[in-house]
């Protein structure tokens, strides 16, 4: 017949896992089927029960000190009574009690100070303490402290310590029962032998007395087992509450991570953090209508703005179905977002088939111009795969300009982060006045370079009236035939020249169309971290760690064996931390 759970707890899953729940059952155990059902409790699955047993025994570790205190008091009683009624025949008893007192005190000090290894404390010390207590009682009996040999000698002490074993020993119940039976049998056999050797007048009375002693021991053990189960039920309740608390906390953490990701998909991290702090401060001071009136606007100087537009988008639209086009754009812009992280760009927004981002915001970078150019070259390379796949003339037209922007958040309900300035307009015009497949940069961007790229006149004014009116000189970046502008950021870009004509002496050059390096400065230091704008390695590490954490939290409610083990490990860790704080 199958066993039905006596009680169960259902923990709701996170919002992203509808229809799933994590269920923990507290079922009757078949190991003690002769006991009432309320005493036969065990957790399901078995892995959770093992975690609980570890927690239960660890909680009872402190009660072992109470057993040692009882041993100290017992030996102190023997010494005091022997001193009051001292006689030469009590010398051996006093010495045995003194040695026992010293051992009890030493073990108490070691356990209290925590100097013993944890494994020794949990696996060895309880059995040593049990043996020590048993030897105390047997010495008290064998050395004849009372001066007469009676069938009831030290029975009271044996009964007391037998019951104490169930209250204090941090062992499984089966082990405690076995040790209790062994101690009682040893005491009964030794008592029978001693009394029989000293008194042989009435063996029938001795047997009756020994049977009565055994019944007394049996009663003490029954009461001890009941006490053990009562303590077990109390600890199971506390354990279940701790488990529920951990699961709820993990669910809240997962939901908090999802909300943070949603917020960071709309706003940059530095703006989002400040807005959250501001809302928390103003929550108790202003109404909801006033809560978002704070302006989050900042001026950022010496940044590089990149605009990129897909050329031939109409042709691409006619070559693909609507579903294929949306999928293709999603994959392409996802690729651009990855490149933006690698080249330290902050994406502002996507406007149809236009992608624009900024480097040097919120934290300044000396190589912001070079990073933006590398970003543009990587985008041109990325679109080439789309061109080959679709067999169309699709390409990227990229414009980069360096200047000052005013960045901030607009709106009170649906927030939107954007940047404004004349330089943003110039960057936009640099893109519209550019050439497909080329990176078009302004004079101000060129002045921020340090000999990293070879340039040629851009003549942007011939293609854009705005650039002609403003008198802005433009340049086109010559695309090297072999550079690392793909997935990773190189430690340094070779000596691509920052000149319209030939290379200056000693600065490097181009040989057979290949970029060569002769002492040009490092372009992007991949081990560098500037505030919230991190290096490629740090971004990748943080992203992988965050993804792992999210997957771990999201998967724990599925109920699989590996997830159960992970949840149990976290639960055990949380319980240990709680016990450490309480100590």
N, C-alpha and C positions, 0 to 999 in steps of 0.2 A: 504493500500500500504506500502510495506516495505521501510525503509529508507536506503539509500546508504551512506557509509562513505564518508565524504568530503575529508579526507586525512587519510593515515595510514602509520605506520612505522613498518618494519619487521626487527627484530634483529636476525642475524644468531646464531644458536646454536653452542655448543662446538663441537670439532672434534669427540668426542665419541658419538654424538647424530645426526648423519647424517640424512637428510631428515626432520628434525624438525626445527621449527622456532617459535619465540615468536612474536606475532602480536598484535599491539595496534592500535585501531581505534579511530578516532576523528569524531564523528557523530553529525548530527543535532539533537537538543533536541526537543521533542514534547511539552514541557511545554510552549514554546513561539513560537508556530507555525505561529503566525501572523507576526513575524519578518523576515527580510531577512535571507537567509540560512547561510551567513557568520557570523551572530550574534548568531545562534542557535547551539552552539557547546557543546559537552559533550564527556567525555572519555568512552570507553567501554573496560573492564567490569565496572559494577557499583562500585565495590570495589576500582578500581583505581580512579574513579571520586570522591569518598569520600576522598581519600587521597589528591587529588588535592584541593578539597574545603578546607580542613584543612590547606594546604600549602598556598592557596590564602588568606584566612582570616588572617593567621599569618603574611603574608607579609604586609597586609593592617593595621596591628596593629600599625605600626609606624605612618601611616597617621592620626591616631586618635589624635596624638599630634598636628598636624596642625590644626585640628578642635578646640582643646583647646586653641591654640595660637590665633585663630580667635575670640574665646570668650573673651580672655584676652584683645585683641585690641578693641573689641566692648565695653566692660565695661570701659576700659581706655578712649575711646572716649566720652562716656556718662559723666564720671567724669570730664574730662577736659572741655567739653562744658558747663557743669553745673557750674563749677568754674568760667569760663569766664563770663557767663551771669547768675550769681547766683541771686536767689530770694528765699524767704522763702518757696514758694510752690514746689521748686525743692529739698527740703531736703529728702523727701521720695525716690525720684529717685536716688539721690546720695547714700543714704544708701543701696538701692537695688543693685546698680551697684558695690558698694564697697564689699558687701557680695558675689556677683557673681564673682568679680575679685579674691577674696580670695579663693573661691571654685575652680575656674578654675586653679589658680596657685597651689593649693594643689594637685589636681588630676594630673596636669602636673608633679609635683615633684615626686609623688608616681609612676607614670608610667615610668618616666625617670630613676628612681633609681631601678625599678624592685622589690620593696619590697612587692607588692601585690602577692598573690598566682596566679599561672598561670591560674587556672580554673576561678578565679574571674575576672582576667584581660580579658579573652576571652569571658566569658559568661555574666558578669554583667556590667562591666565598660562601654562598648559601649552604652548600654541602659541608663545608668545613665548620661553619657555625652550628649546624645541626649535630655533627659529630661531637663538637665541644660540649654542647648542652647535655647530650646523652652520657658522655664520660663524666660530667659533673654529678649527675644523679647516680650513676653506677658507683662512683667513688664514695659518695655519701652513704650508699647502701653497703658496699663491700667493706668499708673501713669502720662500720658499726658506730656511727656517731652517737646513736641513742644509748648504746651500752647493752642493749638486749636485742635478741633476734626474734622478731615477730613477723607473721605473714603480712602485716599491714605496713611494714617499714617503707618509708619514702613513696608510698603509693600516691599520696596527695600531690607530691612534687611531680611525679611522673604524669599524673592526670593533668596537672596545670600546664606542664610544658607540651604535652601532646596536643592539647587544645590551642596552645600558643603557636604551634607549628602551622596550623591552618590559617591563623590570623596574620602571620608575619613572613613566612618563607616565600620568597619570590620564585616559585616553581609552579609547573602545571599541577593540577589537582591530583592526577594519578601518581605523580612523584611524591607529593606530600602524603597521600594515603599510604603508599608503600613504605616511606620512611617512618611514618607514625606507627604502622603495624610492626615494623622491624624493631623500633625502639621499645614498644610495649612487650613484644615477645622476649626480647633480650632481657628486659627488666624482670619479667615474670620467671623466666628460666633461672636467672641468677638468684633471684629471691628464693625460689624453691630449693635450689641447691644449697644455699647458705643456711636456710632454716632447717632443711633436712639433716645437714651435717651437725648442727648444734642441738636440734631438738627432734628426737625420733619417737616421742611418746604418742602422738596422735596424728598419723598421716591423713586420716579421713578429714579431720578438721582443717589441715593444711590445704588439702585439695579444694575443699569448699571455699576457703578464703581466697585461694588463687583464682578460682572460677569467678568469685565475686569481684576480684580485682579486674579480671578481664572484662566483665560486664561494665564495670566503671569506665574502663578505657574505651570500650565500644561506645558507650554513651557520649564520652568526650569527643570521640571521633565523629559521631553522627552530628552533634552540635557544631563541630568544627567544619564539617562539610557544608552544613546549612549556612554557616557564616561565610564560608568561601563563596558559595553561590550568590548570597546576598551582595557581597562586595563585588562579585563579577557582574551582577546585573547593574549595580550603580555605575561601575566603570564603563559598561557597554552603553549606558545612556549618555554619559559624558563623551565617550568616543564617537557616538552617532552624531551628537551635537557638533563636535569638532569637525567631523567629516562634512556635515551639511554646511557648516560655516565656510570650510575650504572650498567646496564646490560652488557655493553662492559667490564667494569672493573671486574665484576664477572666472565665473560667468560675467561678473561685473567688470573684471579686468579686460576680458575679451570685448565686451560691449564698449568699454571706454576706449580701447584701441581702435575699434571700428569707427567710433565717433571722431576720434582724433584724426584718423586717416581721411575721413570724409571732410573734416574741416581743413586739413592740410592740402586736400585736392582743390580747394577753393582759394585759400590764402597761403602766403609764405609763412614759414614757421615763426619768424621773428614777429610778424604782425599778429598771428594767431595767439602766440603766447602773451603778448601785451594786451590784446583785447580780452582774453580770458581773465587775466589779472585785474584789468580795469572793471570788468563786469562783476567780479567777486567783491571788489571794494565798494562798488556802488549799489550792490544788490539790496542792502538794507537802508540806503539813503535816498534812492530815487525810484520813481515809478517805472513801469516797463516802457512807457512812451519816451521817457527821458534817458533810459539806460544806454542807448546807443548814439547819443548825440555827441559823444567825444569824437573829435577828428583825429584820425590816425594817418597823418601825412608827414612825409620826411623828404628832405632834399638830399640827393645823392650826386656827388660830383665825380667827374673823371670815371665814367662807366662807358662800356661799349654796348651799343644797341644793335641787334641783328634782326633783320626782316628777311624772310624767305618765302617765296611764292612758287607754286607749281605752275610751270609753263606747259601749255598743251592740255590743260585740264578738260577742256571741252572735247577734244579728241579722245581723251581717256574715258570720258563719260559715255561717248557713243560706242566705244569698243567693249564696254563692260555693262552688265546688268546693274540695276540699282543696288541689289544686295551685294554683288561682287565689288562694286565701287566703294560702298561703305566699309566692307571688310578690308579692302585694300588700303583705304585711307586710315583706318584704325591701326592696322599693322604698321603703316609707314610712320604715323605720328607717334606711336608707341616706341618705334625705333629712334625717332628724334628725341623723345623724352629720355631715353637711355643715353644717347649721345650728350644731351644737355647735362646730365649728372656727371658724365665722364669729363666734360670740358668746363665744369664749374659755371654753368649757365643757370639762370633763374627764368623759367618759362613764364611769360606773362599771360598769353592766351593764344587760342587758335581761332582765326577769323576765316571761316570757309576753308579755302585751300592755302591760306597764309599762316605762317608760323613765325612768331617773334618772341625773342628772349633777350636777356641782359646779363652781362658778366660784370662783376665788381659790385654787386648789390646782394645782400646788405653790407657785406664786409669788403673792404677795398682789396684789390689784387693788382700788383704791378704788371702782371702779364695779361690783363683783361683783354687788350686788343688782340694779342696773339691767340688767346684761347677762343675768342669769337671767330677769328679767321679759320682756325682749325675746325671749329664747329661747322662753319659754312662749307669747308672742303669735304668734311665727312658727310654732310647732308647731300652734296652733289654726288658723292660716291654712292650713297644709299639709294638715291633715286635711279641710279643707273641700273640697279637690279630690277626695279619696276619696269624700266624701259625695255630691258631684255625679256622680261616675263610677258609683258603685254604686247610687244612688237609695235609700240607706238613711239611718237617723238616726244614723250613727256620728259621734262627736265626741271631743274631748280634754278631760280634766279635769286641770288643772295646779295643783300646790301648791308654794309656795316658802317656805323658812324659812332664817333666817340664824343661825349659831351656830358651835360648835366640833365638830370630828370627829377621830377617831383613824383614820388610814389606814395600811394595810400589806398584806403578802402572807401568805396562809395556805397550808399544805400543803408537802410536801417533794417530791412527784412532779408533781402537776398543780396548778400555782400558780394562785392566784386573788387578785386585788386587790379589796379591799372597804373600806368605811368603817363605823365604828360610833360611836354616841353617842346620848344622849337626843335631841339635836337632829335626828338622822337619823330617829328615830321620829316626832318632831313634824312633820318635813317630809312623811313618809308620811301622817300623819293629816291634814295640810293638803290633801293631794291627795284622800283619801277623803272629806273633809268639804267639798270644793269643789263647784262647779257646772259642768256641761258647757259647753264653749265659753268659760270664763272662767279667768283666772289668779288664784288664791287665795293671798294672802300673809299672813304673820304680822306682829305688832307689831314684832318685832326687824328684820324685813326693811324695813318701812316706815320705821323710824328710820335706816336706812342710805341712804335716798334723799335727794335734794337738790332736790326740786321738779320731777322729770322726768315724773311720771305723775299723772293724776287718779284718785282712789280713792273708794270708797264702802264703807260697813260691810259686812263679809262674813258676820257672824253664823254663824261656823263651828261654834260650840257647839251650835246648834240641829240640826245635821246629824251631829255627831260627839261622842259622849259623852266621849271622851278630851280633846278641846279644852275642853269645858265643865268637866271635873274639874280641869284644869290652869289654868283661868282665862285662856286665851290669847285675846287680842283679834285678830281677823282682818279683812282688807280684800279687796275685789275691785277689780281694775284695770279701769277703764273703757276699753273698746276704742275708740281713735280711728278715725274713718272714713277718714282719709288719713294713713298713716304708712309709712315705709320699713321694714317688718318682713319683707320677703321674702328675696331672695337676698343682698343686701349689707348691710353695717353702715353706717348713716349717720354722717356726721361729727358730727352732733349731733341729738338729738331735741328737738323744740320744747318749749315751756314747758307740758308736761302737768303738772297740779297735783298736789302731794302733800298734799292736804287733803280732808276729808270734805265740807266745805261749798263755798262759792264760793272763787274765787281771791283770794289776798292782793294787796294793792295793788302794782302795778308788776311783778308776777311773771309775768304772762301769763294766758292764758285760753283758752276754747274758744268759737269763733264758728261758729254754725250747724253744730255737730258736727265742725268741722275744727280740728285742733290748730294753734295759732299759737305763735309764739316771741317773747318779749320779754325778752331778756337772760338766759335760763336757761343753766346751765352745759352745756358740751359733755359728752355722755354717754359716747361711745366714741371715743377718739382712734385712728384707723385707722393712724397712722404709729408708734404706740407699741409697744415690745416689752418685755415683762417676763419676763426669763429664758427658760424654755422655752415660756411661753405667749405666742405671737406674735400680731401683728396679722393682719387678714384679708389684706392685701396680701403680707406676708412669708410667711404660710402658703401662699397660693396660689402665689407664686413658687417657694417651696421644693418644694411638691408637684409643680408642673409640671416643675421641673428634675430632681427625683428620678425622675419618671415617664419623662422623656426619656432619662435615663441608663439606666434599667432596660430600656426598649424598645430602646435602642441596643445594650446588651450582649446582650440576649436574641435580637436579630435577626441578629447577625453570623455565626452559624453556619448560616444558611439557604442561603448560597451564591449569593445574588442579586448582580447587578452592583453595585448601590448598596452593599450590605453588603460586598462585596469591596473596593470603593474606600475605604469607611470603615475597614475592618480594615487596609488597606495604609497609610492615612494615620496611623493609630495606631501601626502598626509602624514607619513612618519616623520618627515623633516619638520613640518609645521608643529607637530606634537613635541618633538625634541626642543625646538626653539621656545615653545611655550613653557616647557618644564625648566629650561635654562633661565628664562626671565623670572619665573617664580622663585628659583633658588637665589 
